Amino acid sequence: MTLFLGERAMAPRDFWSLTLPEIGAVLGGGASPATRRADLARLMEAFPDGE
């Protein structure tokens, strides 16, 4: 977030509308698909959607 909102002066609305592939492209996108799935699973557990 610091890179996008701070250094790149992106509006928060624009940051939150980015897709994971877009973020990965800016950050170098070096993670494997398995790593991205593991990261997503970890985030989903940490921040579950309400029922």
C-alpha distance (Angstrom), angle and dihedral (degrees) to the residues before:
residue distance angle dihedral
M1 . . .
T2 3.79 . .
L3 3.79 91.3 .
F4 3.79 94.3 50.0
L5 3.80 101.1 36.9
G6 3.79 98.5 31.8
E7 3.79 112.6 29.2
R8 3.81 95.9 27.1
A9 3.83 94.8 36.4
M10 3.80 91.6 -136.1
A11 3.78 116.9 170.8
P12 3.82 112.7 -110.5
R13 3.81 90.0 -121.7
D14 3.79 90.0 57.0
F15 3.80 92.9 45.8
W16 3.79 93.1 53.1
S17 3.80 91.3 49.0
L18 3.82 93.0 58.2
T19 3.79 118.4 110.3
L20 3.80 121.9 -131.3
P21 3.83 91.5 -108.1
E22 3.81 89.9 53.1
I23 3.80 91.8 50.7
G24 3.79 90.1 46.0
A25 3.79 91.5 51.7
V26 3.79 91.4 55.0
L27 3.81 93.1 44.6
G28 3.78 94.1 47.2
G29 3.80 98.5 -94.5
G30 3.81 93.0 -125.9
A31 3.79 96.3 143.9
S32 3.77 118.9 106.5
P33 3.82 120.1 -121.2
A34 3.83 88.6 -107.9
T35 3.80 91.0 55.3
R36 3.77 91.7 49.1
R37 3.82 90.5 50.5
A38 3.80 90.5 49.9
D39 3.80 90.9 48.7
L40 3.79 91.0 48.9
A41 3.81 91.9 49.5
R42 3.81 90.2 50.3
L43 3.79 92.1 49.7
M44 3.81 92.4 46.5
E45 3.79 89.7 53.2
A46 3.80 92.8 46.9
F47 3.81 94.0 45.8
P48 3.81 108.8 28.1
D49 3.78 121.9 -175.6
G50 3.80 113.5 -111.7
E51 3.77 118.8 -111.8
